[in-house]
């Protein structure tokens, strides 16, 4: 009887061990722009050569796909090309005339290494919002964290003001919200993270000027993330019903890390 119980116990332990070994393991992936496909190349100012390419629709660096688009517009006989979404940059100066230059002057990996810059320019037509800064994952994943940094242009606008912006005073803020997306690209209710790129509320005078780690675990499992930016420095061109941001709505992004069960 004792031998029978002994072998039953051993068999149970082996079964439990076997079941445990079959559980999916979470593998961590951190953004590495050196693995982008096709490989990224940069111009003399450190800007990704695909930034103003009208044919480029996304920047892919598995397991991440960054939204990007470029379009043409004519004004007074001149043709201009604009982009929205994400681009990559290697600039090592905090020159505020380059909207993609981050205040940190370098990527997390060091000078000369690429980092991402998002240009948030969401638009709305007939009640439908067209997002510009989606990041899709190859499969469902659990976001862990990301590093964010203001661009030099945003810092200058916040601290000093410029031709379009007014320097921040008490009560002002520059907020970025990260939201989770489902497999259909829809925003998941309640799954978001707020981070203040500048905060002048309640006596504070904080302005982000370096890479800051932002915890994303509150987003839970999702198929991607998107961003929204809000500034208190706005202007209205239609009598106060629609407001436009004066603060440059660009942000630096690096070190995005997610966990995928495999």
N, C-alpha and C positions, 0 to 999 in steps of 0.2 A: 504493500500500500504506500509506504514512504517513497519507494522508488518511482511509483507511478506519479505521485504528486511532484516529485523532483523533476521528472521529465516533462510534465505538463507545464511547470513553472519555466523551465528552460525554453520550451517551445513558444510560450507566451512572450517571453522576453525577445526571442528571435523575431517573432511576428511584429512586435512593436518597433523593433529596430529597423525591420524591413520597411514598415509603413513610414517611419520617420525619414528614411533615406529617399523616399519617393516624393517628399514634399518639395515644391519648387523653391529654388534658391534665388534670392534677390541679388542681382548683379548691378553694381553701381556704374553709371556712365557720366563722365564729366566732359563738357564741351571742349573739343580740341580742334581748332580751326586748321591745324596742319593736316587734318584728315578730310577736309572738304573735297567734294567731287562736283565738277573738276577742281583741280588745285587752284587756289586763289593766287592772283597776281595783283600788284599794286602799282599805282602811278608814282610820279616823283614827289607828290605831296602825301603819299601813304594811304591813298584811298583806293579801295577795291576797283579794279578796272571794269567790272560788270555793273557798277552803280548806275550809270546812265545808259545802259544797253536796253533798248526798247524790247528786245526779245527775251530778256531774263525775267523769269516769273518767281523764282525762289532761290535761296542760297542753301545748299544741302550739305550737311555735315552729320552723317549718321551717328546716332539715331534721331537727329534733329533736322527739321526743315523750316527755315526762316522765311516768312512772307516778304516779298519784294516786288515792286513794280515801278516802271518808268513810263512817262508819257510826254508828248510834245504839246506845246501851246504857242500860238502866235500873238505877238503884241507889237503894234506900230511897225509892222513889216519885218519884225525879227522873230525868229523861231527859237524857243527856249525848251530845254528838256528838264523835267522835274522828276524826282523819285519820292516814294514813300515806303514805309516798312523798314527793313533792316539792310545794313551794309556792313562791311568790315573795314577796319582802319589800322594803320601801324604808326600813326603820327606820334612824335615824342615831344611836341610842344603844346603849351596851353594857349595857343593863339586863338583868340575869340572870333577871328574872322573866318575860321574854318569850323563849320557847325558840327563836324564829326570829331573834333579834337576833344578828348576828355580832360578834365581838370587834373587827373592823376598823372598825366603826361606819358603813361605807359600802360601796357596790359598787366594782368596779374603775373604773367610769366616773365615780365621784364621788358626793357626797352627794345623796340623793333619787332616785338611779337604782335600778332593781330588780336584785336578785340572787336566786339560787335557794337554797333550803334543803331538804336531804333529811332526812327522818325515817326512819331504818332501824329496822324492826320486824318482821324476818323471823320467821315462825312455822312450826312443824312439826306436822303431823297424820298419824298412821299412816305415818311414815317419809317423807312428802312435804314438801319445803320450799316454802313460798309466799313468794316474794320480794316486796319492797315498793319497791325503788329502782332500777328498770330505766330506762334511757334508750335508746330505739330510734331508729335512723337511717332516713331515707327509702329509702336504698339502701346497699349495701356501701360502707364507707369506712375510712380509715386515721386513727385518733385521733392527734392531735399532742400536745396538752397540755391541762391544765385547771388552774384556780386553786382552791385549797381553803383554808378558814378555819374555825377552831373557832367555835362559838357562845359567847356570853358566859356562858350557863348552864353549858356544859361547862368553860370556863376556871375559873369559880368553884368548881365541884365538884372539879376537879383540884387547884387551889391551896389552897382553904380547907376543902373538904368542905361538906356541908349536911345537911338532915334525912335524906337518903337515901344520901348519898355520903360516902366517907372521903378526905381529902386524900392525894394521891399521895406515896409515899416510895420509897426505893431499890428498884429492880426493877420498878416499875409502868410501864405503858404504855397508850396509847390508839391503836389501830391501825385504819386504814381500808385495805381492799383493793379495787382496781378490777379487774374481770374482763371479758373480751370475751365477746360473745354471738354465736351463729350466727343464720341466718335463721329458725330455729324457736324462738329464745329460749333455747337451751341454752348453758350455760357451756362455753367452749372450753378444754380442758385445757392447762395450761402458759402460757396467755396472760393474765398478771395483773401488776399493779403494786402494791407496798406503800408506804404513806406513814404515818409516825407523827405523829399530831396532838399527841401528848405522849409523851415518852420519858425515863424516869427510870432507865434501865438503865446499868450501868457508870459510875456517877458523874455522869451527865447529869441536867439539870433543865430540859429543853426543853419549852415549851408553845407551840404555835402560837397567835398572837394577831393575825395579819395574813394577807393573801392571799399564799399561797406557790404558785409555779408547779411543777406536777408533770408530768414527762415521761411521755407515754403511748405513745410509739412502739413499746415492747416488746409492745404488744397486737396489733400487726399489723393486717391487714384484718379487719373484722368488721361485723356488722349492728347492733351496739349494745353498751352496757356496763351493768354492774350493780355494786353495792357491798356490802361486808360490813364490819361494825365489831366490834372486839374490845377489851374493856377488862379490866384485871386487878382492877378494883373491882367484884366481883360478890357476889351473895347467892343462897343456895339455900333453897327453900321445901319441898323434899321429901327432905331428908336427904342431899343432896349429889349426886344423880344429874342434876339439871337446875339450871343456873345462869342468873341474870338479871342484866343490866347495871345497876349503880347509876349510872354516869356517863351523863348524857343523851346518847342516840345520835342527835344531830342534827349536821349539818355544812353549812357554807356552800359554795356552788359558783358559780363565775363564769368567764367567758372560755373555756368549752369550745370547742376548735378541732379540726376534722377535715378531711381531704382526700378529695375525691370525684373519681374519674376521669370526665371527660365528653367 
